[in-house]
């Protein structure tokens, strides 16, 4: 169990961006640093950050032609920050977990499975795998945990997972998967923290609004349907 002087690094790798934050351990977690690398693979790649502990925020250009270089330059910068010295684990948002329903420690077997399904989301999974591997290479002893965006929706009833296609595809494992699940899980945790009984009983409609937008129907704390889904085999 981490102590109050230790931190967790969280990373969200997108198709052309990397968002990151460092949280001091505690109840609740205290964010000390956050930022992003934007426009990866395009002109004007920029690293922006807000160091809340030092009351400092700034941005500067990165000379990065691709995702791999951007990840290395971001780690170069992070390793020079005081916050990084206290990092004891890294949490990654991974867009697709297929049948996996809970966060998991990154292992060679998990990485191999993620590579095998990367074609299901070529805009996100390859870059997320790249970030994990870059950290492994530079900090092999640092535990990394994959948190799956699809996990929150694994409780959707069978009728919500079915697609209007022949049942023979269902028999082969083709089904609907919901996304933005980490965002919805956070919203439900906040409802619970605020004492709203809807976090554990009753019906809630949640909206995720960002570069991607979706809604989710939640009943008794569990996902029942979602508007942004993908059709994949198990």
C-alpha positions in Angstrom: 0.0 0.0 0.0 1.5 3.4 -1.0 2.2 6.0 1.7 1.3 9.7 1.8 4.7 10.6 0.3 4.2 8.3 -2.7 2.4 9.0 -6.0 0.6 7.4 -8.9 1.1 8.4 -12.5 -2.0 8.1 -14.7 -1.8 8.1 -18.5 -4.5 8.4 -21.1 -3.2 7.8 -24.6 -5.4 9.0 -27.4 -4.9 8.8 -31.2 -3.1 12.1 -31.4 -2.6 13.1 -27.7 -1.3 11.9 -24.4 -3.0 13.1 -21.2 -1.2 12.6 -17.9 -1.6 13.3 -14.2 0.3 12.6 -11.0 -1.7 12.0 -7.8 -0.4 12.0 -4.2 -1.6 8.9 -2.4 -4.4 9.6 0.1 -8.2 9.5 0.6 -9.1 11.2 -1.6 -6.2 11.2 -4.0 -4.6 14.7 -4.4 -3.6 15.7 -7.9 -0.3 17.5 -7.9 0.5 17.7 -11.6 -1.4 17.2 -14.9 -1.1 18.1 -18.5 -1.1 16.8 -22.1 0.8 16.4 -25.3 -1.4 17.5 -28.2 -1.3 17.3 -32.0 1.0 14.2 -32.1 1.9 13.4 -35.7 0.8 16.9 -36.8 2.4 20.3 -37.0 2.5 22.2 -33.7 2.9 19.3 -31.3 2.8 20.9 -27.8 3.3 19.8 -24.2 1.1 21.8 -21.7 1.1 21.3 -18.0 -0.2 22.6 -14.7 1.9 21.9 -11.6 -0.5 22.6 -8.9 2.0 21.9 -6.1 4.3 24.6 -7.5 1.5 26.9 -8.8 3.1 26.8 -12.2 1.5 26.2 -15.6 3.1 26.5 -19.0 3.3 25.0 -22.5 6.1 24.5 -25.0 6.6 22.9 -28.5 7.9 19.4 -28.9 10.0 18.3 -31.9 8.2 15.0 -32.3 7.3 13.5 -35.6 5.5 10.4 -34.3 3.9 8.8 -31.2 7.0 7.0 -30.1 9.1 10.1 -30.1 6.4 12.0 -28.3 6.2 9.4 -25.5 10.0 9.5 -25.0 10.0 13.3 -24.9 7.2 13.3 -22.4 9.0 10.8 -20.2 12.2 12.9 -20.5 10.3 15.8 -19.1 8.4 13.9 -16.4 11.6 12.3 -15.1 12.9 15.8 -14.5 10.0 16.8 -12.4 10.1 16.4 -8.6 6.8 14.6 -8.6 8.1 11.7 -10.7 10.6 10.6 -8.0 7.7 9.6 -5.8 5.8 7.6 -8.5 5.4 4.0 -7.4 2.9 2.8 -10.0 1.4 3.8 -13.4 -2.3 3.4 -14.4 -3.2 3.4 -18.1 -6.6 4.0 -19.6 -7.0 1.2 -22.2 -9.9 1.6 -24.6 -10.8 -2.0 -25.1 -10.6 -4.9 -22.6 -12.8 -7.4 -24.4 -14.0 -9.9 -21.7 -11.8 -8.3 -19.0 -14.0 -6.7 -16.3 -11.5 -5.2 -13.8 -8.1 -3.4 -13.8 -5.2 -5.8 -14.3 -1.5 -5.7 -13.7 0.3 -5.5 -17.1 2.0 -8.8 -17.9 3.6 -10.1 -21.1 0.4 -12.2 -21.6 -1.9 -9.2 -21.3 0.3 -7.2 -23.7 0.2 -10.0 -26.2 -3.6 -10.1 -26.0 -3.9 -6.4 -26.5 -1.7 -6.6 -29.6 -3.9 -9.4 -31.0 -7.1 -7.2 -30.7 -5.4 -3.8 -31.7 -7.2 -3.9 -35.1 -10.5 -3.5 -33.3 -9.5 0.0 -32.4 -6.5 1.0 -34.5 -6.8 4.7 -33.5 -6.2 4.0 -29.8 -4.9 0.5 -28.8 -1.5 0.7 -30.7 -0.6 4.0 -29.1 -1.7 2.8 -25.6 0.5 -0.3 -26.1 3.4 1.9 -27.2 3.1 4.0 -24.0 3.2 0.8 -21.8 6.2 -0.5 -23.7 8.1 2.8 -23.5 7.6 2.9 -19.7 8.6 -0.8 -19.4 11.8 -0.1 -21.2 12.8 2.9 -19.2 11.4 1.8 -15.8 11.1 -2.0 -15.8 10.5 -2.3 -12.1 7.6 0.1 -12.1 4.3 -1.7 -11.8 1.8 -0.8 -14.6 -2.0 -1.3 -14.4 -4.4 -1.4 -17.3 -7.8 0.0 -16.6 -10.3 -0.9 -19.4 -12.9 1.6 -20.7 -15.2 -1.3 -21.6 -15.2 -2.9 -18.1 -18.0 -0.7 -16.6 -20.4 -1.9 -19.3 -19.6 -5.6 -18.9 -22.7 -5.9 -16.7 -25.1 -4.8 -19.5 -27.8 -7.4 -19.9 -27.8 -9.8 -22.8 -30.5 -7.9 -24.7 -28.3 -4.8 -24.7 -25.3 -6.8 -26.0 -27.2 -8.4 -28.8 -27.0 -6.9 -32.3 -29.7 -7.0 -35.0 -27.8 -9.5 -37.0 -28.2 -13.3 -37.5 -27.8 -15.3 -34.2 -24.9 -17.3 -35.7 -22.7 -14.3 -35.2 -23.7 -14.1 -31.5 -22.8 -17.7 -31.2 -19.3 -16.8 -32.4 -19.0 -14.1 -29.7 -19.9 -11.0 -31.7 -21.5 -8.5 -29.4 -21.9 -4.8 -28.4 -19.3 -3.2 -26.1 -19.8 0.1 -24.4 -17.1 2.8 -24.0 -16.2 5.8 -21.9 -16.6 3.4 -19.0 -13.9 4.9 -16.8 -15.6 8.3 -17.0 -18.9 6.7 -16.0 -17.4 4.8 -13.2 -15.9 8.0 -11.8 -19.3 9.8 -12.1 -20.9 7.0 -10.1 -18.2 7.1 -7.5 -18.8 10.9 -7.2 -22.5 10.4 -6.7 -21.8 7.9 -4.0 -19.3 10.3 -2.3 -21.9 13.0 -2.4 -24.4 10.7 -0.7 -26.7 10.4 -3.6 -28.7 7.2 -3.2 -28.9 6.9 -7.0 -25.3 5.6 -6.9 -26.5 2.3 -5.5 -30.2 2.1 -6.2 -32.5 3.6 -8.8 -32.0 4.9 -12.3 -29.4 7.4 -13.6 -28.7 8.8 -17.1 -25.0 9.8 -17.5 -23.5 11.9 -20.3 -19.8 11.9 -21.3 -19.1 15.1 -23.2 -15.6 15.6 -24.8 -13.9 14.9 -28.1 -16.1 11.8 -28.0 -19.6 12.0 -26.6 -22.0 9.3 -25.3 -24.6 8.5 -22.8 -25.2 5.6 -20.5 -28.2 4.2 -18.7 -27.4 2.9 -15.2 -29.7 1.0 -12.9 -28.8 0.0 -9.3 -25.2 1.1 -9.9 -24.7 -1.0 -13.0 -24.6 -0.2 -16.7 -27.7 -1.2 -18.6 -27.1 0.3 -22.0 -24.8 2.9 -23.8 -25.1 5.0 -26.9 -21.4 4.6 -28.0 -20.7 0.9 -28.7 -18.6 -1.2 -31.0 -19.3 -4.6 -32.5 -16.4 -7.1 -31.6 -15.9 -10.7 -31.0 -15.0 -11.9 -27.5 
